Amino acid sequence: MAALPSLRLYTSNASPYCLKVMLLAHELGLASHLDLDYSVKAFPTTTHTPHSHLVPHGKIPALVVSSPGPPARESVLYGSENICAYLDELAGGKALPPHGSLERFEALTTESLASAIKDAALSLRSERLERPKELVWQDWVTGQLSKVTRSVPVLARRRLPDPAAEVLGLDGIAAAVALWYVDRRAADSNWRDLDGGKDLEQWLERVKARPSWSATPFVK
């Protein structure tokens, strides 16, 4: 592997988007090259974060890439999909199929589906835990839960990567983290009882047996 630029990752052990990046970094052998910054507390009501000068919307993960040059250059990447794609490029393209192939876009579609599941679970977290109880909008809760319960059976029908592969594909990483997060924030979706849920559960347990999962600092 060629010399790497300096990589500073604004992250959180509770964010599924950050954990997706960290899990991929461990799969690609890049985790030890990341300077982890846990200073950002990205809540919906936060109006200023320690990295607001770099990331105007204040979200995480965010990756600061500093290349010594010449010429010296600093770039800021945000959005977990974008950061993961960049890390995969740094590692030589081990976690995604080749550029231009239909298989690559199928894998990215699975990643997008997993992101939609995480988005719904995060929305549930905000509605249930951050809004005053007397103001919780039950129709919103029902709508977000339905996104999870409609999406999980579709995820089960996708061609997920073999958990025994040398490098777990980004689509598999995204799917595994999404299911982990649903267990934390939308357990009442009862996703294991949905079509394909039992197969997904078995697949997830095999992913959790990988060294990269143990090395990733998931919140208990």
Secondary structure in CASP SS format (residue, H / E / C, confidence):
PFRMAT SS
TARGET T0000
AUTHOR 0000-0000-0000
METHOD secondary structure of the structure
MODEL  1
M C 1.00
A C 1.00
A C 1.00
L C 1.00
P C 1.00
S E 1.00
L E 1.00
R E 1.00
L E 1.00
Y E 1.00
T C 1.00
S C 1.00
N C 1.00
A C 1.00
S C 1.00
P H 1.00
Y H 1.00
C H 1.00
L H 1.00
K H 1.00
V H 1.00
M H 1.00
L H 1.00
L H 1.00
A H 1.00
H H 1.00
E H 1.00
L H 1.00
G C 1.00
L C 1.00
A H 1.00
S H 1.00
H H 1.00
L E 1.00
D E 1.00
L E 1.00
D E 1.00
Y C 1.00
S C 1.00
V C 1.00
K C 1.00
A C 1.00
F C 1.00
P C 1.00
T C 1.00
T C 1.00
T C 1.00
H C 1.00
T C 1.00
P C 1.00
H C 1.00
S C 1.00
H C 1.00
L C 1.00
V C 1.00
P C 1.00
H C 1.00
G C 1.00
K C 1.00
I C 1.00
P C 1.00
A E 1.00
L E 1.00
V E 1.00
V E 1.00
S E 1.00
S E 1.00
P C 1.00
G C 1.00
P C 1.00
P C 1.00
A C 1.00
R E 1.00
E E 1.00
S E 1.00
V E 1.00
L E 1.00
Y E 1.00
G C 1.00
S H 1.00
E H 1.00
N H 1.00
I H 1.00
C H 1.00
A H 1.00
Y H 1.00
L H 1.00
D H 1.00
E H 1.00
L H 1.00
A C 1.00
G C 1.00
G C 1.00
K C 1.00
A C 1.00
L C 1.00
P C 1.00
P C 1.00
H C 1.00
G C 1.00
S C 1.00
L H 1.00
E H 1.00
R H 1.00
F H 1.00
E H 1.00
A H 1.00
L H 1.00
T H 1.00
T H 1.00
E H 1.00
S H 1.00
L H 1.00
A H 1.00
S H 1.00
A H 1.00
I H 1.00
K H 1.00
D H 1.00
A H 1.00
A H 1.00
L H 1.00
S H 1.00
L H 1.00
R H 1.00
S H 1.00
E H 1.00
R H 1.00
L H 1.00
E H 1.00
R C 1.00
P C 1.00
K H 1.00
E H 1.00
L H 1.00
V C 1.00
W C 1.00
Q H 1.00
D H 1.00
W H 1.00
V H 1.00
T H 1.00
G H 1.00
Q H 1.00
L H 1.00
S H 1.00
K H 1.00
V H 1.00
T H 1.00
R H 1.00
S H 1.00
V H 1.00
P H 1.00
V H 1.00
L H 1.00
A H 1.00
R H 1.00
R C 1.00
R C 1.00
L C 1.00
P C 1.00
D C 1.00
P C 1.00
A C 1.00
A C 1.00
E C 1.00
V C 1.00
L C 1.00
G C 1.00
L H 1.00
D H 1.00
G H 1.00
I H 1.00
A H 1.00
A H 1.00
A H 1.00
V H 1.00
A H 1.00
L H 1.00
W H 1.00
Y H 1.00
V H 1.00
D H 1.00
R H 1.00
R H 1.00
A C 1.00
A H 1.00
D H 1.00
S H 1.00
N C 1.00
W H 1.00
R H 1.00
D H 1.00
L C 1.00
D C 1.00
G C 1.00
G H 1.00
K H 1.00
D H 1.00
L H 1.00
E H 1.00
Q H 1.00
W H 1.00
L H 1.00
E H 1.00
R H 1.00
V H 1.00
K H 1.00
A C 1.00
R C 1.00
P H 1.00
S H 1.00
W H 1.00
S H 1.00
A H 1.00
T C 1.00
P C 1.00
F C 1.00
V C 1.00
K C 1.00
END
